Amino acid sequence: MLVSATEMLKKAKEGHYAVGQFNINNLEWTKAILLTAEELKSPVILGVSAGAGKYMTGFSTVAAMVKAMDESLGITVPVALHLDHGTYDNCYDCVKAGFTSIMFDGSHYDIEENVEKTTELVHVAHKLGLSIEAEVGGIGGEEDGVVSAGECADPEECKRVADLGVDMLAAGIGNIHGKYPADWAGLRFDVLDNIQAKTGMMPLVLHGGTGIPDDQIKKAISLGVSKINVNTECQLVFAEATRKYVEAGKDLEGKGFDPRKLLAPGTEAIKATVKEKMELFGSVGKAN
């Protein structure tokens, strides 16, 4: 059931759990995540970066695939199709394509331009019944060409952007896209606590969910994080499962080279990871 992310995140904030955003890269990713969400009766957000959208031949193709799959699989849980780290132009492209949620990443602009562009996009999104995420501060690392040193967000700037009427706010608190280095200092809970105090019931978003210790995830949720993004971990387990299949020579047995068989172990690995994360985030059974 394709919906905006607004209501599911309000419920998550009130219920002190988080909804997982799992990025999709192809049909297998999408199917695995949708089936797991339905099995666990969990709301879910399908994230699509600009790079993944281009790889899948455009946002319109992605939206058509997700809508058709949602219907053909009989998915009953709330599903939001969300642009991840979108540019100003990406946001308009996804609105036209039929996404139900967008993210405008204006964190690389100065705060005045971030506020100006976010204000415009909030008006556009809400007029069409879509949810919108904004960002303040930087998420460390690199994802599909979006690079940041990982600057912690200014709580006062977070309040300014939250007051624009966005539905969720991504704020840098030392989190990183991709693998975390061995010397990573951990999440800045003091910054998160200050942001929560300034933004009240605004659902906060934790990007770079792969590799953060479970205890830090749980503490972040207790401090107002209501949406957690996972991408790299699904990529890693998919690659590992596929490698094991090939190295075991399974692709040489019978019709083991058939993509439906070749990609099956990786797809099952994604399902297992998504299930593990939904249980950790506390969203299992929260679809209603």
HELIX and SHEET records of a PDB file:
HELIX    1   1 THR A    6  GLY A   15  1                                  10    
HELIX    2   2 LEU A   27  LEU A   40  1                                  14    
HELIX    3   3 ALA A   50  TYR A   55  1                                   6    
HELIX    4   4 PHE A   59  SER A   72  1                                  14    
HELIX    5   5 TYR A   88  ALA A   97  1                                  10    
HELIX    6   6 ILE A  111  LYS A  127  1                                  17    
HELIX    7   7 PRO A  155  ALA A  162  1                                   8    
HELIX    8   8 PHE A  189  THR A  199  1                                  11    
HELIX    9   9 ASP A  214  SER A  222  1                                   9    
HELIX   10  10 THR A  232  GLU A  247  1                                  16    
HELIX   11  11 LYS A  250  LEU A  252  5                                   3    
HELIX   12  12 PRO A  259  LEU A  262  1                                   4    
HELIX   13  13 ALA A  264  PHE A  281  1                                  18    
SHEET    1   A 8 VAL A  79  ASP A  84  0                                        
SHEET    2   A 8 VAL A  44  SER A  49  1                                        
SHEET    3   A 8 VAL A  19  ASN A  23  1                                        
SHEET    4   A 8 VAL A 225  VAL A 230  1                                        
SHEET    5   A 8 LEU A 204  LEU A 206  1                                        
SHEET    6   A 8 MET A 168  ALA A 171  1                                        
SHEET    7   A 8 SER A 131  VAL A 136  1                                        
SHEET    8   A 8 SER A 101  PHE A 104  1                                        
SHEET    1   B 2 GLY A 141  GLU A 143  0                                        
SHEET    2   B 2 VAL A 146  SER A 148 -1                                        
END                                                                             
